[in-house]
Amino acid sequence: ILKQCSIKHEYEGKWNEKSRLTTCDPHNKRTVVSSNTPQEVEAKKEIIFTYDVEYQESDVKWASRWDAYLLMNDDQIHWFSIVNSLMIVLFLSGMVAMIMLRTLYRDISRYNELETQEEAQEETGWKLVHGDVFRPPSNSDLLCVYVGTGVQFLGMVLVTMIFAVFGFLSPSNRGGLMTAMLLLWVFMGIFAGYASARLYKMFKGAEWKKLAFRTACMFPGIVFAIFFVLNAIIWGQKSSGAVPFGTMFALVLMWFGISVPLVFLGGYIGFKKPAIEDPVKTNKIPRQIPEQAWYMNPTFSILIGGILPFGAVFIELFFILTSIWLNQFYYIFGFLFLVFIILLITCAEITIVLCYFQLCSEDYLWWWRSYLTSGSSALYLFLYATFYFFTKLEITKLVSGLLYFGYMLIASYAFFVLTGTIGFYACFWFTRLIYSSVK
């Protein structure tokens, strides 16, 4: 219990840190005297404030002191979120199982039983594009950079979640959570370099150092540029929330002093390994892609593919946004980890399903589309953040609005890189699996 009083206090000599009040001295157990004397507030006059603290023993154990702040009465909503996500996963799993077990098994069996070349030429669907399906895509260097960055981001998120689930990261210490994520991002650079270099060598690339530099600088550079502009705006407002120059310098030092060398080390290791061999040979002349139906249009297909991954996480996203922007605590990392696993499965399955339909339409340009299909869920995340801004937040100042949309743009960009990489690797595994089964 804290009691504050303002009485006309007195002391002897000149005031310093060790001065004692003659009107109220706890060392001599002297209580307040002359308390009826009013404290007059005048310009250039000295005012002394004092307070008394009375401690009362509590029956609540120290380990449970945070329960009053961390108590959440919306567990049912979280369970609804999990059930909703699981239904999406079961639906997609059924479609993938049907494709893998029935359609593909039947197609592969029929194709391998064909005796003559004439019969093979009469076949249609995904089997016809076997000579072009592993042809390197346009802008293959950029794809390698984004895949490597996605691996780095996936490793950071996965390890952070595991630490949070086991209680190593306190929800009350948001700075500790951000510091852990930054450190993990830096040290995961070796996996980014390795993944991008392995894919780059498969595409017959030779300049792995240039690729490693782009992998180390592209995503962090874009994020840092947006962050610097937002921080400059806060500096301009003379806000105490601005990140100090020393901290910015430390971030740049970690980036170029630790992350960049680790990316180069991973790129060196990955490029020295033997190239990944394609299960089928690629024809010298590209096959002409037939005219596609309207629902197989790349833009439509990509936008449709992002709906289900976003639908699997959008309920939990509401609590995360509330935690960040409305100063509430988010501590149910067990729910979050489960939703994250569901997100990984959903991204992989929806991309495999749409990739199969694409190959059946004799369209073999699946490399970039597999990345963008699941990565398009980031567009829905940003649209939801915009909806949240206008419905839940009461922000009227332009600077605050710019900060919100700037930080949510960074979050959406990171989400794009993460989900896109998951979809890409799912399709990469799927195509290699089905075409290695064809004789």
C-alpha positions in Angstrom: 0.0 0.0 0.0 1.5 3.3 -1.1 0.6 6.5 0.7 1.9 9.9 -0.6 1.7 13.1 1.4 2.7 16.7 0.8 3.6 18.5 4.0 5.8 21.5 4.7 8.9 19.5 5.6 12.0 20.8 7.3 15.7 19.7 7.4 19.0 20.9 8.8 21.8 22.3 6.7 22.0 22.1 2.9 20.0 19.4 1.1 21.9 16.4 -0.2 21.2 12.7 -0.8 21.9 11.8 2.9 19.8 14.6 4.4 17.2 13.7 7.0 13.9 15.4 7.6 13.4 16.9 11.0 9.6 16.8 10.5 9.6 13.1 9.7 12.6 10.8 10.6 12.0 7.0 10.3 15.5 6.3 11.7 14.6 7.9 15.0 11.1 6.6 14.8 9.8 10.2 14.8 6.4 10.6 13.3 5.1 13.5 11.2 4.9 16.7 13.3 3.3 20.0 12.4 1.1 18.2 9.9 -1.4 21.0 10.1 1.0 23.4 8.4 -0.1 23.6 4.8 2.3 23.2 1.9 2.3 26.4 -0.1 3.2 26.1 -3.8 5.0 29.2 -5.1 7.3 29.9 -7.9 11.0 29.2 -7.2 10.1 27.7 -3.8 11.3 24.3 -2.6 8.8 21.4 -2.4 9.6 18.1 -0.7 7.4 15.1 -1.4 7.5 12.0 0.8 5.6 8.7 0.9 5.0 5.8 3.2 5.0 2.2 2.2 3.1 -0.4 4.2 3.9 -4.0 3.3 1.2 -6.6 3.7 1.9 -10.3 3.4 0.1 -12.0 0.5 -1.1 -15.6 0.3 -0.4 -15.7 -3.4 2.8 -17.5 -4.3 5.5 -15.6 -6.2 5.3 -18.0 -9.2 1.6 -17.2 -9.6 1.8 -13.4 -9.2 1.5 -12.9 -13.0 -1.7 -14.9 -13.2 -3.9 -11.8 -12.7 -2.4 -10.2 -15.8 -2.0 -13.3 -17.9 -5.5 -14.7 -17.2 -7.4 -15.2 -20.5 -11.0 -16.1 -20.5 -11.1 -16.9 -24.3 -9.7 -20.4 -24.3 -12.8 -21.5 -26.1 -12.0 -19.2 -28.9 -8.5 -20.6 -29.1 -9.9 -24.1 -29.2 -12.3 -23.1 -31.9 -9.3 -21.7 -33.9 -7.5 -25.0 -33.5 -10.6 -27.0 -34.6 -11.1 -24.7 -37.6 -7.5 -25.1 -38.7 -7.6 -28.9 -38.2 -10.7 -29.2 -40.4 -8.9 -27.3 -43.2 -5.9 -29.6 -42.8 -8.1 -32.8 -42.9 -9.8 -31.5 -46.0 -6.5 -30.9 -47.8 -5.0 -34.1 -46.5 -7.9 -36.0 -48.0 -7.4 -34.3 -51.4 -3.6 -35.0 -51.3 -4.2 -38.6 -50.3 -6.7 -39.1 -53.1 -4.2 -37.6 -55.6 -1.3 -39.6 -54.3 -2.9 -43.0 -53.7 -5.5 -43.2 -56.5 -4.9 -40.9 -59.4 -1.1 -40.9 -59.4 -0.8 -44.6 -58.7 -3.2 -45.4 -61.6 -1.4 -43.0 -63.9 2.0 -44.3 -63.1 0.9 -47.9 -63.5 -0.7 -47.2 -66.9 2.2 -45.2 -68.2 4.8 -47.8 -67.2 2.8 -50.5 -68.9 2.8 -48.8 -72.3 4.8 -50.9 -74.8 5.2 -48.6 -77.8 6.2 -45.0 -78.3 2.9 -44.4 -80.2 0.9 -45.3 -77.2 3.0 -43.0 -75.0 2.4 -40.1 -77.3 -1.3 -40.6 -76.9 -1.0 -40.0 -73.2 -2.0 -36.7 -71.8 -1.6 -34.8 -68.5 1.4 -34.4 -66.2 3.4 -37.3 -67.9 3.8 -35.4 -71.1 5.8 -32.6 -69.6 8.5 -34.8 -68.0 11.0 -33.4 -70.4 10.4 -29.8 -69.3 9.3 -30.0 -65.7 12.8 -29.5 -64.3 13.8 -26.8 -66.7 15.4 -23.9 -64.7 12.9 -21.0 -64.3 13.4 -17.4 -65.3 15.1 -15.3 -62.6 16.3 -18.5 -61.0 18.9 -16.6 -59.0 16.2 -14.5 -57.3 14.2 -17.7 -56.5 17.3 -19.2 -54.8 17.8 -16.1 -52.7 14.2 -16.1 -51.5 14.3 -19.9 -50.8 17.5 -19.5 -48.7 16.0 -16.5 -46.8 12.8 -18.6 -46.1 14.9 -21.4 -44.7 16.7 -18.9 -42.4 13.3 -17.4 -41.3 11.8 -20.9 -40.7 14.7 -21.9 -38.5 14.4 -18.7 -36.5 10.7 -19.1 -35.9 10.8 -22.8 -35.1 13.6 -22.5 -32.5 12.0 -19.4 -31.0 8.6 -21.2 -30.6 10.3 -24.2 -29.0 12.0 -22.0 -26.5 8.8 -20.2 -25.8 6.8 -23.4 -25.3 9.3 -24.7 -22.8 9.1 -21.4 -20.9 12.5 -20.0 -21.6 11.0 -16.7 -23.0 8.8 -14.8 -20.6 5.7 -13.1 -22.1 6.3 -10.1 -19.8 9.7 -9.4 -21.3 9.0 -8.5 -24.9 12.5 -7.2 -25.4 13.9 -10.6 -24.5 11.7 -12.2 -27.1 12.8 -9.8 -29.8 16.5 -10.2 -28.8 16.3 -14.0 -29.0 14.7 -13.7 -32.5 17.4 -11.4 -33.8 20.2 -13.6 -32.4 18.6 -16.7 -33.9 18.2 -14.9 -37.3 21.8 -14.0 -37.3 23.1 -17.5 -36.6 20.6 -19.2 -39.0 22.4 -17.4 -41.8 24.5 -20.5 -42.4 21.4 -22.5 -43.4 20.2 -19.7 -45.7 23.5 -19.8 -47.6 23.5 -23.6 -47.8 19.9 -23.9 -49.1 20.3 -21.2 -51.7 23.7 -22.5 -52.9 22.4 -26.1 -53.3 19.4 -24.9 -55.4 21.6 -22.6 -57.4 24.1 -25.3 -58.3 21.1 -27.5 -59.4 20.2 -24.7 -61.8 23.8 -24.8 -63.2 24.8 -21.6 -61.6 28.5 -20.7 -61.2 28.8 -17.4 -59.3 27.9 -18.6 -55.8 29.6 -15.7 -54.0 27.3 -13.2 -55.7 24.4 -15.3 -54.8 25.5 -15.6 -51.2 25.9 -11.8 -50.9 22.4 -11.3 -52.3 21.0 -13.8 -49.9 22.7 -12.1 -47.0 21.6 -8.6 -47.9 18.3 -8.6 -49.9 15.7 -9.4 -47.2 17.5 -7.8 -44.2 18.3 -4.8 -46.4 14.6 -4.2 -47.4 13.5 -4.7 -43.8 16.2 -2.4 -42.4 15.4 0.3 -44.9 11.7 0.3 -43.9 12.6 0.2 -40.2 15.1 3.1 -40.6 12.5 5.3 -42.2 9.9 4.5 -39.5 12.5 5.2 -36.8 13.5 8.5 -38.5 9.8 9.5 -38.3 9.8 8.7 -34.6 13.0 10.7 -34.2 11.3 13.6 -35.9 8.5 13.5 -33.3 11.1 13.5 -30.5 9.6 10.4 -29.1 11.3 8.3 -26.4 10.2 5.2 -28.3 12.8 5.8 -31.0 15.6 3.2 -31.3 18.9 4.8 -30.2 21.6 5.3 -32.8 23.9 2.9 -30.8 21.3 0.1 -31.0 21.0 0.7 -34.8 24.8 0.5 -35.1 24.8 -2.8 -33.1 22.2 -4.3 -35.4 24.2 -3.4 -38.5 27.4 -4.8 -36.9 25.6 -8.1 -36.1 24.3 -8.2 -39.7 27.6 -7.6 -41.5 29.9 -9.0 -38.8 28.1 -12.3 -38.1 25.2 -13.0 -40.4 26.9 -12.2 -43.7 30.0 -14.4 -43.0 27.8 -17.2 -41.9 25.8 -17.0 -45.1 29.0 -17.1 -47.1 30.2 -20.1 -45.1 26.9 -22.0 -45.7 27.0 -21.0 -49.4 30.6 -22.4 -49.7 29.6 -25.7 -48.0 26.4 -26.0 -50.2 28.2 -25.3 -53.4 31.0 -27.8 -52.8 28.5 -30.6 -52.5 27.5 -32.5 -55.6 24.6 -31.0 -57.5 21.1 -32.4 -57.0 20.3 -34.6 -60.0 17.0 -34.4 -61.8 15.0 -37.7 -61.9 14.3 -37.2 -65.6 16.2 -35.6 -68.5 15.3 -32.1 -69.7 14.7 -31.6 -73.4 16.8 -29.0 -75.3 13.7 -27.4 -76.9 11.0 -26.2 -74.5 7.5 -27.7 -75.1 4.7 -25.3 -76.0 2.2 -24.8 -73.2 -1.4 -25.3 -74.4 -4.0 -22.7 -73.8 -5.2 -22.9 -70.1 -8.7 -22.8 -68.7 -9.6 -19.6 -66.8 -9.4 -21.2 -63.4 -5.8 -22.3 -64.2 -4.7 -18.7 -64.9 -1.6 -18.1 -62.8 -2.9 -15.0 -61.0 -6.2 -16.6 -60.1 -4.5 -19.8 -59.0 -2.0 -18.0 -56.8 -4.6 -15.9 -55.1 -6.8 -18.9 -54.4 -3.9 -20.8 -53.0 -3.3 -18.2 -50.3 -6.8 -18.3 -48.8 -6.6 -21.6 -46.9 -3.2 -21.0 -45.2 -4.5 -17.6 -44.0 -7.8 -19.2 -43.0 -5.9 -21.6 -40.8 -4.3 -18.9 -38.7 -6.4 -15.8 -38.9 -8.2 -16.3 -35.6 -4.9 -16.7 -33.7 -3.7 -13.7 -35.7 -6.3 -11.5 -33.9 -4.8 -12.3 -30.5 -1.3 -11.6 -31.7 -2.3 -8.2 -33.1 -4.1 -7.4 -29.9 -1.0 -8.3 -27.9 1.3 -6.1 -30.1 -0.9 -3.0 -30.6 -3.2 -3.0 -27.5 -0.5 -3.8 -24.9 -1.9 -7.1 -23.8 0.2 -10.2 -22.9 0.3 -13.2 -25.2 1.6 -16.3 -23.4 -0.2 -19.3 -24.8 2.7 -20.4 -27.0 1.4 -23.9 -26.9 -1.6 -22.9 -29.0 0.6 -20.8 -31.2 3.1 -23.6 -31.9 0.2 -26.0 -32.8 -1.3 -23.4 -35.2 2.2 -22.9 -36.7 2.5 -26.6 -37.4 -1.0 -26.5 -39.0 0.2 -23.6 -41.1 3.2 -25.5 -42.4 1.0 -28.5 -43.3 -1.7 -26.4 -45.0 0.9 -24.4 -47.1 2.5 -27.7 -48.2 -0.8 -29.5 -49.1 -2.6 -26.7 -50.9 0.6 -26.0 -53.0 0.9 -29.7 -53.9 -2.8 -29.9 -54.9 -2.6 -26.9 -57.2 0.8 -28.0 -58.6 -0.7 -31.3 -59.6 -3.7 -29.6 -61.3 -1.2 -27.3 -63.1 1.0 -30.2 -64.4 -2.2 -32.1 -65.5 -2.9 -29.0 -67.7 0.5 -29.5 -69.3 1.9 -26.3 -67.7 5.4 -27.1 -66.4 6.2 -23.6 -65.1 5.7 -24.6 -61.5 8.9 -23.2 -59.8 7.8 -19.6 -59.1 4.1 -20.5 -58.9 4.7 -23.0 -56.1 6.5 -20.2 -54.1 3.8 -17.6 -54.8 0.8 -19.9 -54.2 1.3 -20.3 -50.5 3.2 -17.0 -50.2 0.1 -15.1 -51.4 -1.3 -15.7 -47.9 0.8 -12.7 -46.9 -1.4 -10.5 -49.0 -4.5 -11.6 -47.0 -2.5 -11.0 -43.8 -1.9 -7.4 -44.8 -5.5 -6.9 -45.8 -6.6 -8.3 -42.4 -4.2 -5.9 -40.7 -5.8 -3.1 -42.6 -9.3 -4.3 -41.5 -8.0 -4.6 -37.9 -6.7 -1.0 -38.0 -10.0 0.5 -39.0 -12.2 -1.6 -36.7 -10.2 -2.2 -33.5 -7.7 0.6 -33.2 -8.5 4.3 -32.5 -5.5 5.8 -34.2 -6.0 9.3 -35.5 -2.5 10.7 -35.9 -0.8 10.2 -39.3 2.6 9.2 -37.7 1.0 6.5 -35.7 -0.8 5.2 -38.7 2.4 5.1 -40.8 4.1 3.2 -38.0 1.3 0.6 -37.9 1.2 0.0 -41.6 5.0 0.1 -41.9 5.5 -2.6 -39.2 2.7 -4.7 -40.6 4.3 -4.4 -44.1 7.5 -5.9 -42.6 5.5 -8.7 -40.9 3.6 -9.5 -44.1 6.8 -9.6 -46.1 8.4 -12.0 -43.6 5.2 -14.1 -43.7 5.5 -14.2 -47.5 9.0 -15.5 -47.4 8.2 -18.1 -44.8 5.1 -19.6 -46.4 6.4 -19.3 -49.9 9.5 -21.4 -49.0 7.3 -24.1 -47.4 5.2 -24.3 -50.5 8.2 -24.4 -52.8 9.9 -27.3 -50.9 6.6 -29.2 -50.8 6.3 -29.0 -54.6 9.9 -29.7 -55.1 9.6 -33.0 -53.1 6.3 -33.8 -54.9 7.5 -33.4 -58.4 10.7 -35.3 -57.8 8.7 -38.1 -56.2 6.1 -38.5 -59.0 8.6 -38.2 -62.0 11.1 -40.5 -60.4 8.4 -43.2 -60.4 8.0 -43.0 -64.2 10.3 -45.3 -66.3 
